[in-house]
Amino acid sequence: MKKLAIFAIAALGMMSANAQTALEKTNFGSNWSFGLDGGVTTPLKGQHFFGDMRGTAGAHLHKQISPTFGLGIEAAWGINTSSWTGLKSKTAFDSHYVGLYGSANLFNLLGGYKCDGRFFDIDAVAGAGWGHYYRDWQGAGPDWNYFATKAGLNFNFNVCKNFTISLKPSVTWNMSDPIGDRETKSSAFYNKNYATFDCQIGLTYKFGNGFKCVEVMDPALIASLNANINDLRAQLDGCNGALAAEKAKSAKLQKDLDDCLNRPVQTIEVPETNNKYNSVRFVFFKVGSSVINRDQLPNVEMIASYLKNHPTSTVVIKGYASPEGPADLNKRLAEARAESVKTSLVKKYGIAADRIKASGEGIGDMFDENSWNRVSVCTVEAGE
């Protein structure tokens, strides 16, 4: 009873321990193993330890509930050698044991679970079950059933991820009445004279990948990351709104440009009886602008073509503005419009600047339509 009490206290201490490693959740179908066992059994006391030793064979099915604790069922059969007095058997076996057991991994319990595993560890094992002696031979009496308890250690060598070789010493106690003492109805007890010492070697195959470690994130860090994500989402929504506004603005500008390009070119013919070359050309501008529009480029190109074909010719460019707006602004616009045509002839068409005379004439009044007075009048003069 003393041994049982010590083991019970140790088991309670193990059950109260908390795991130190965060592990991925598992289900009922994970972390099972199956193994075959073989070894020897002999009386613990009261008979010849080595003389009465005989072989055993067995198997076990195990479920590892956590890295520390597991449950299983095991069975072992004693090989018949007819070595024990009075325990004759007519079968190949003279005894067997079938029972349930619990295990505690001492290394994981005391040192914590290692995510990369250990080559060597130790399990403390305790269980209880049904024991049976085969005695029905030559008047030896009927078979004998008894309640048994078991305690031991498993020294495990994890040779690879799925295979383990174990050295498994243990003691099994017959908790029922002593064999042959049928009149004595004693209660269960631990008596070394009714116990066996067993030592087996087990080969176990583990199904699956075992327990996997997971990284536990700091809740404060998670909250901070979530706040950053929400902030980035708000910024993205703002960017999407700004992008939509810019797209609408771009679409409007494109429409205005298309309307401008599709507008008919306004040309005015100025008859000059003394100019046999018809050399006057007009370049019209938008309100408040000195930039030459695409629809006016053909007029500039005509002037450039003439100047290239007649190397001694020159051109006089006079810029005008319509009467809308301040007078000083219109004066600057008139000068800028004349310079704009000159700059285009020089930079785009390679006309020498000394062949071009440009000046601003202020507000123009050549045309009744005021918008037509936003113009540069280009007069080509033939050379000698």
C-alpha positions in Angstrom: 0.0 0.0 0.0 2.9 2.3 0.7 4.1 2.0 -2.9 0.6 2.7 -4.2 0.3 5.8 -2.1 3.6 7.1 -3.3 2.7 6.5 -6.9 -0.7 8.2 -6.5 0.8 11.3 -5.0 3.3 11.5 -7.9 0.5 11.1 -10.4 -1.5 13.9 -8.8 1.6 16.1 -8.9 2.0 15.3 -12.6 -1.7 16.1 -13.4 -1.4 19.5 -11.7 1.5 20.6 -13.8 0.9 23.1 -16.6 2.4 22.8 -20.1 5.0 25.5 -20.8 4.9 25.2 -24.6 2.1 26.4 -26.8 1.0 23.6 -29.2 -1.3 23.3 -32.1 -4.7 21.9 -31.2 -5.2 18.2 -32.0 -8.2 16.0 -32.4 -9.1 12.5 -31.2 -7.7 10.8 -34.3 -4.2 12.2 -33.9 -1.1 11.0 -31.9 -1.9 7.3 -31.8 0.8 4.6 -31.8 1.0 0.8 -31.9 3.8 -1.4 -30.8 5.0 -5.0 -30.2 6.7 -6.1 -27.0 8.9 -9.0 -26.1 10.9 -9.8 -23.0 11.0 -11.9 -19.8 8.9 -12.3 -16.6 9.9 -13.8 -13.3 8.6 -14.0 -9.7 9.6 -10.9 -7.7 10.2 -12.9 -4.5 9.5 -16.3 -3.0 10.9 -18.4 -6.0 14.0 -18.6 -8.1 14.4 -15.2 -9.8 16.4 -16.5 -12.8 15.5 -20.1 -12.5 11.8 -19.4 -12.9 12.3 -16.7 -15.6 10.4 -17.3 -18.9 9.7 -15.3 -22.0 6.8 -13.0 -22.8 5.3 -11.5 -25.9 2.7 -8.7 -26.2 1.3 -5.6 -27.9 0.0 -2.2 -27.0 -2.1 0.5 -28.5 -1.5 4.0 -27.1 -3.1 7.5 -27.4 -0.9 10.5 -26.4 -3.3 13.0 -25.0 -0.7 15.7 -24.5 3.1 15.8 -24.8 3.2 14.7 -21.1 0.2 12.4 -20.5 -1.1 9.4 -22.5 -3.5 6.5 -22.2 -3.3 3.0 -23.6 -4.3 -0.7 -23.6 -1.7 -3.5 -23.4 -1.6 -7.3 -23.4 1.2 -9.7 -22.6 1.4 -13.5 -22.6 3.9 -15.6 -20.7 5.5 -18.4 -22.7 4.9 -21.9 -21.3 8.0 -23.4 -19.9 6.2 -25.4 -17.1 8.8 -23.9 -14.8 6.6 -22.8 -11.9 5.6 -25.6 -9.5 1.8 -26.2 -9.7 1.3 -23.8 -12.7 1.3 -26.4 -15.4 -0.4 -25.5 -18.7 -1.6 -27.4 -21.7 -1.3 -24.4 -24.0 1.7 -22.5 -25.5 1.2 -19.9 -22.7 1.0 -20.3 -19.0 -0.3 -16.8 -18.1 -1.5 -13.6 -19.7 -2.3 -10.0 -18.6 -4.6 -7.5 -20.4 -5.0 -4.0 -18.9 -5.4 -0.2 -19.2 -2.6 2.1 -18.3 -1.7 5.8 -18.1 1.7 7.3 -18.8 3.5 10.5 -17.9 6.6 11.7 -19.8 9.0 12.8 -17.1 11.3 14.8 -19.4 8.3 16.8 -20.8 6.8 17.2 -17.3 10.0 18.5 -15.7 11.9 20.0 -18.6 9.1 21.2 -20.9 8.2 20.0 -24.4 11.0 20.4 -27.0 9.5 21.3 -30.5 12.4 19.5 -32.3 11.9 16.3 -30.1 14.4 14.3 -27.9 16.3 11.3 -28.8 15.9 9.8 -25.3 13.1 10.3 -22.7 11.5 8.3 -19.9 7.8 7.5 -19.2 6.4 6.6 -15.8 3.6 4.0 -16.4 0.8 2.7 -14.1 -2.2 0.5 -14.9 -4.6 -2.2 -13.9 -6.3 -5.1 -15.6 -7.1 -8.8 -15.8 -4.5 -11.5 -15.1 -5.0 -15.2 -15.9 -3.1 -18.4 -15.2 -3.5 -21.5 -17.4 -3.5 -24.5 -15.0 -5.9 -27.1 -16.3 -3.5 -29.9 -16.9 -3.0 -33.3 -15.1 -5.2 -32.4 -12.2 -3.6 -29.1 -11.4 -7.0 -27.4 -11.0 -9.0 -24.9 -13.0 -7.6 -21.7 -14.6 -7.0 -18.8 -12.2 -8.3 -15.3 -12.9 -7.2 -12.3 -10.8 -7.2 -8.5 -10.6 -3.8 -7.0 -11.2 -2.1 -3.7 -11.0 1.1 -2.6 -12.7 3.8 0.1 -12.4 7.0 0.7 -14.2 9.2 2.9 -16.4 9.7 3.1 -20.2 13.2 4.1 -21.3 12.5 5.4 -24.9 15.0 5.8 -27.7 13.3 7.8 -30.5 15.4 6.5 -33.4 13.4 8.5 -35.9 10.2 10.6 -36.2 7.8 7.6 -36.3 9.7 4.7 -34.6 10.7 4.3 -30.9 12.6 1.5 -29.2 11.8 1.2 -25.5 13.3 -0.7 -22.5 10.3 -1.4 -20.2 10.9 -2.7 -16.7 7.8 -3.1 -14.5 6.2 -4.9 -11.5 2.8 -6.5 -11.7 0.9 -7.4 -8.5 -1.8 -10.1 -8.1 -4.4 -8.1 -6.0 -6.7 -11.1 -5.4 -6.5 -14.0 -3.0 -3.2 -16.0 -3.0 -3.2 -18.9 -5.3 -4.4 -22.0 -3.5 -5.8 -20.1 -0.6 -9.5 -20.3 -1.6 -10.9 -20.0 1.9 -9.2 -16.7 2.6 -11.2 -13.9 1.1 -8.7 -11.2 1.6 -9.0 -7.7 0.1 -6.7 -6.3 -2.5 -3.2 -5.8 -1.3 0.4 -5.3 -2.5 2.5 -8.3 -1.6 5.8 -8.9 -3.1 5.4 -12.6 -2.8 2.5 -12.4 -5.3 4.2 -10.1 -7.8 6.2 -10.5 -10.9 9.1 -8.5 -12.3 8.7 -8.0 -16.1 11.3 -6.5 -18.5 10.4 -6.0 -22.1 11.7 -4.4 -25.2 9.1 -2.6 -27.3 9.1 -1.4 -30.9 6.5 1.3 -31.4 5.2 3.0 -34.6 3.7 6.5 -34.2 1.0 7.5 -36.6 1.0 11.1 -37.8 3.4 14.0 -37.1 3.0 14.3 -33.4 2.5 17.6 -31.6 3.4 20.8 -33.4 4.6 24.0 -31.7 2.9 27.3 -32.6 4.1 30.8 -31.9 1.9 32.6 -29.4 1.5 36.2 -30.4 1.4 39.0 -27.8 -2.2 40.3 -27.6 -0.9 43.9 -27.4 1.1 43.4 -30.6 -2.0 41.8 -32.3 -4.1 44.8 -31.3 -1.4 47.2 -32.6 -1.2 45.4 -35.9 -5.0 45.4 -36.3 -5.0 49.2 -35.6 -2.3 49.7 -38.3 -4.4 47.6 -40.7 -7.5 49.7 -40.0 -5.5 52.9 -40.5 -4.1 51.6 -43.8 -7.6 50.7 -45.0 -8.8 54.2 -44.2 -5.9 55.7 -46.1 -6.7 53.4 -49.0 -10.3 54.5 -49.0 -9.1 58.1 -49.1 -6.7 57.4 -52.0 -9.5 55.6 -53.9 -11.7 58.7 -53.5 -8.9 61.0 -54.7 -8.2 58.7 -57.6 -11.9 58.8 -58.7 -11.9 62.6 -58.6 -8.7 62.8 -60.7 -10.2 60.3 -63.2 -13.3 62.5 -63.5 -11.1 65.6 -64.0 -9.0 63.8 -66.6 -12.2 62.6 -68.5 -13.5 66.2 -68.6 -10.1 67.5 -69.9 -10.1 64.8 -72.6 -13.6 65.8 -73.6 -12.6 69.4 -73.9 -9.6 68.5 -76.0 -11.7 66.3 -78.3 -14.2 69.2 -78.7 -11.3 71.5 -79.5 -9.7 69.2 -82.1 -13.1 68.6 -83.8 -13.9 72.3 -84.0 -13.6 73.6 -87.6 -10.6 75.8 -88.4 -11.5 79.4 -88.7 -9.6 81.1 -91.6 -10.0 84.6 -93.0 -8.9 85.6 -96.4 -7.5 89.1 -96.7 -7.4 90.1 -100.3 -4.3 92.1 -101.1 -4.0 93.3 -104.7 -0.3 94.1 -104.3 0.7 90.7 -102.8 1.0 88.2 -105.6 2.2 85.4 -103.2 -0.9 85.6 -100.9 1.6 85.5 -98.1 -0.5 86.5 -95.2 -1.3 83.8 -92.6 -3.2 83.9 -89.4 -2.6 81.9 -86.2 -5.5 82.1 -83.8 -5.3 81.5 -80.0 -7.7 80.6 -77.2 -8.7 83.3 -74.7 -6.0 84.2 -72.2 -3.5 81.8 -73.9 -0.4 82.2 -76.1 0.0 78.4 -76.8 -0.4 77.4 -80.4 -3.2 74.8 -80.7 -2.9 71.8 -82.8 -5.5 73.0 -85.3 -3.4 76.1 -85.9 -0.1 74.3 -86.6 -0.8 73.9 -90.4 -0.7 77.7 -90.7 2.7 77.8 -89.0 4.0 75.0 -91.1 2.9 76.8 -94.3 5.0 79.8 -93.3 8.0 77.6 -92.4 7.7 75.8 -95.7 7.7 79.0 -97.7 10.7 80.4 -95.8 12.6 77.2 -96.5 11.8 77.2 -100.2 12.8 80.9 -100.4 16.0 81.4 -98.4 16.1 85.1 -98.8 12.5 85.8 -97.7 11.5 87.0 -94.2 8.4 87.1 -92.1 6.8 89.8 -89.9 4.7 88.5 -87.0 2.3 90.9 -85.2 0.4 89.6 -82.2 -3.0 90.9 -81.1 -5.4 90.4 -78.2 -9.2 90.8 -78.0 -10.5 93.7 -75.9 -11.7 91.6 -72.9 -9.7 92.0 -69.8 -7.1 94.5 -68.4 -5.1 96.4 -71.0 -1.7 95.5 -69.6 -2.6 91.8 -69.7 -3.7 92.1 -73.3 -0.5 93.9 -74.2 1.6 91.0 -72.7 -0.6 88.5 -74.4 -0.2 90.2 -77.8 3.6 90.1 -77.4 3.6 86.5 -76.2 1.5 85.3 -79.2 3.9 86.9 -81.6 6.9 85.3 -79.8 5.1 82.0 -79.6 4.9 81.8 -83.4 8.5 82.9 -83.8 9.7 80.3 -81.3 7.9 77.6 -83.1 9.5 78.6 -86.4 13.0 78.7 -84.9 12.9 75.6 -82.7 10.6 73.2 -84.5 11.3 74.1 -88.1 14.9 75.5 -87.9 14.3 79.0 -89.3 17.0 81.5 -88.5 15.8 84.0 -85.9 17.2 86.9 -87.9 14.7 86.2 -90.7 11.8 86.7 -88.2 10.5 90.0 -86.8 8.0 89.6 -84.0 6.2 92.3 -82.0 3.0 92.7 -80.0 0.5 95.2 -81.3 -1.9 95.2 -78.3 -5.7 95.0 -78.9 -6.7 94.1 -82.4 -9.7 95.4 -84.2 -9.4 93.8 -87.6 -12.4 91.6 -87.2 -16.0 92.3 -86.0 -15.9 89.0 -84.1 -13.8 89.8 -81.0 -12.6 86.2 -80.6 -10.9 86.4 -84.0 -8.8 89.2 -82.8 -6.8 86.8 -80.6 -4.4 86.3 -83.4 -0.9 86.5 -84.7 -0.8 88.0 -88.3 2.2 86.6 -90.2 3.2 88.4 -93.4 5.8 86.8 -95.5 8.0 89.2 -97.4 9.9 88.0 -100.5 13.6 88.6 -100.7 15.6 89.9 -103.6 
